[in-house]
C-alpha cells in the first residue's frame, strides 16, 4: 500500500481531517496507515505495553500523552514489541526515546519530540476512547494515514 497524504487530500478532501503539523517522523517506515486504536495517558506508559502486546493487525496506536515533554512514552523495547505483533505505526502526542534504534525498525512512529527519561508505572489510563489534539478527533476504528507531508484521519478506509 502506497500512502501519499497529499493525494488522499486531493481525492477525498470532504472525507478527511488534517492534523496540525506538529509531529516529527522517527520510525523506519516513513509512510503508514491503518485502523486507529487509542490510549489516553499521562507520563505513565503501562497501558502502551498492554496495547502493543496484543495483535496489531495493521492498526495504528494513537497515544494522547497530554503533550508532555518531561518523559518518553515509547522506547525501543515497546517499538520492537509493536513490530513483532504487527502494528503499522504509533503516533505519540508526547515524546519517545531510543530514536536511533526506532529509526531502524519497520514501524511508523510520529511524536512531538524525544526525551531520554522513562515514565513512571502507575497503571493509569484510558483505552479506546476518542482523543482530541491537533485540531482533529481520533476515534477508535477510524483510519489514520501518515507520511512525510503529515497526518490525516478518515471515518472510512481510503486505501
Legacy VTK file of the C-alpha trace (Angstrom):
# vtk DataFile Version 3.0
C-alpha trace
ASCII
DATASET POLYDATA
POINTS 159 float
0.000 0.000 0.000
1.467 3.344 -1.069
0.413 6.200 1.175
0.594 9.789 -0.034
-1.388 12.118 2.193
-1.341 14.936 -0.381
-3.008 12.656 -2.943
-5.522 11.490 -0.327
-6.380 15.132 0.407
-6.858 15.841 -3.309
-9.081 12.812 -3.861
-11.020 12.768 -0.586
-10.951 16.307 0.813
-14.544 16.038 2.065
-13.805 12.804 3.968
-10.570 13.815 5.730
-9.467 15.724 8.783
-5.898 17.019 8.609
-3.863 17.063 11.824
-2.000 20.310 12.535
1.683 19.988 11.592
3.370 19.152 14.884
4.924 15.707 14.537
8.368 14.534 13.563
8.862 11.112 11.980
11.165 8.762 13.900
10.303 5.283 12.622
11.982 3.304 9.893
8.688 3.248 7.950
8.164 6.833 6.733
4.582 6.260 5.494
1.981 4.165 7.263
-1.722 3.847 7.869
-4.455 1.691 9.286
-7.367 1.491 11.708
-6.937 3.570 14.859
-6.650 2.259 18.405
-6.299 4.892 21.137
-4.786 5.447 24.572
-5.157 8.472 26.844
-2.302 8.520 29.353
-0.051 10.980 31.138
3.594 10.267 31.940
2.783 6.569 32.513
3.248 4.092 29.654
1.894 0.961 31.391
-1.072 0.873 29.004
1.219 1.277 25.979
2.874 -2.057 26.735
-0.519 -3.725 27.236
-1.782 -2.394 23.904
1.322 -3.369 21.933
1.328 -6.878 23.421
-1.911 -7.505 21.523
-2.067 -8.399 17.839
-1.788 -5.160 15.874
-3.327 -6.449 12.639
-2.042 -3.362 10.802
-3.531 -0.890 13.273
-2.078 2.469 14.319
-1.827 3.198 18.041
-2.609 6.861 18.738
-1.400 7.939 22.176
-2.595 11.143 23.805
0.187 11.819 26.286
-1.067 15.309 27.075
1.808 16.790 25.032
4.129 16.161 27.979
7.749 16.902 27.177
9.016 15.568 30.540
9.465 11.862 29.704
9.192 9.352 26.861
6.099 7.204 26.356
7.636 4.823 23.773
11.162 3.425 23.555
12.935 0.784 21.523
11.584 -2.167 23.527
7.967 -1.113 23.045
8.598 -0.310 19.376
10.113 -3.765 18.878
7.034 -5.267 20.538
4.869 -3.321 18.061
6.877 -4.666 15.105
6.655 -8.265 16.393
2.902 -8.006 16.882
2.036 -6.455 13.512
1.291 -2.811 14.322
1.618 -0.418 11.365
2.565 2.590 13.440
2.404 4.691 16.576
1.517 8.384 16.849
2.537 9.941 20.168
1.215 13.286 21.381
4.280 13.406 23.593
7.848 12.091 23.427
9.696 8.920 22.508
13.238 7.769 23.288
15.768 5.439 21.665
15.102 7.282 18.413
18.146 5.875 16.622
17.048 2.271 17.221
13.417 3.070 16.374
14.583 4.654 13.129
15.918 1.261 12.037
12.636 -0.601 12.671
9.900 -1.349 10.130
7.387 0.744 12.024
5.921 4.191 11.539
6.500 6.404 14.581
5.469 10.043 14.829
5.980 12.068 18.014
6.353 15.646 19.215
9.979 15.059 20.183
12.430 12.917 22.082
13.331 12.678 25.760
15.744 10.242 27.434
13.752 9.796 30.674
11.382 6.835 31.108
7.896 7.107 32.601
6.577 6.101 35.985
4.428 2.959 36.147
1.083 3.581 37.870
-1.104 1.543 35.506
-3.357 4.539 34.833
-5.022 5.478 31.561
-7.973 5.064 29.230
-8.225 2.634 26.315
-10.070 3.116 23.009
-11.653 6.476 23.825
-11.941 9.411 21.403
-8.901 11.696 21.593
-8.722 15.337 20.526
-5.493 17.159 19.646
-4.000 18.837 16.614
-7.447 20.092 15.581
-8.709 16.538 14.983
-10.675 13.943 16.956
-9.227 10.434 16.704
-11.941 7.781 17.028
-11.104 4.109 17.613
-11.859 2.210 14.413
-11.446 5.228 12.133
-8.401 5.350 9.826
-5.144 7.265 10.053
-2.684 7.814 7.202
0.716 9.448 7.696
3.739 10.302 5.582
6.375 12.997 5.131
3.657 15.576 4.436
1.556 14.993 7.535
-1.217 13.038 9.199
-4.819 12.682 8.015
-7.799 10.899 9.551
-10.917 9.447 7.934
-14.000 7.680 9.277
-13.664 5.114 6.482
-10.803 3.246 4.812
-9.486 5.128 1.783
-6.834 2.629 0.659
LINES 1 160
159 0 1 2 3 4 5 6 7 8 9 10 11 12 13 14 15 16 17 18 19 20 21 22 23 24 25 26 27 28 29 30 31 32 33 34 35 36 37 38 39 40 41 42 43 44 45 46 47 48 49 50 51 52 53 54 55 56 57 58 59 60 61 62 63 64 65 66 67 68 69 70 71 72 73 74 75 76 77 78 79 80 81 82 83 84 85 86 87 88 89 90 91 92 93 94 95 96 97 98 99 100 101 102 103 104 105 106 107 108 109 110 111 112 113 114 115 116 117 118 119 120 121 122 123 124 125 126 127 128 129 130 131 132 133 134 135 136 137 138 139 140 141 142 143 144 145 146 147 148 149 150 151 152 153 154 155 156 157 158
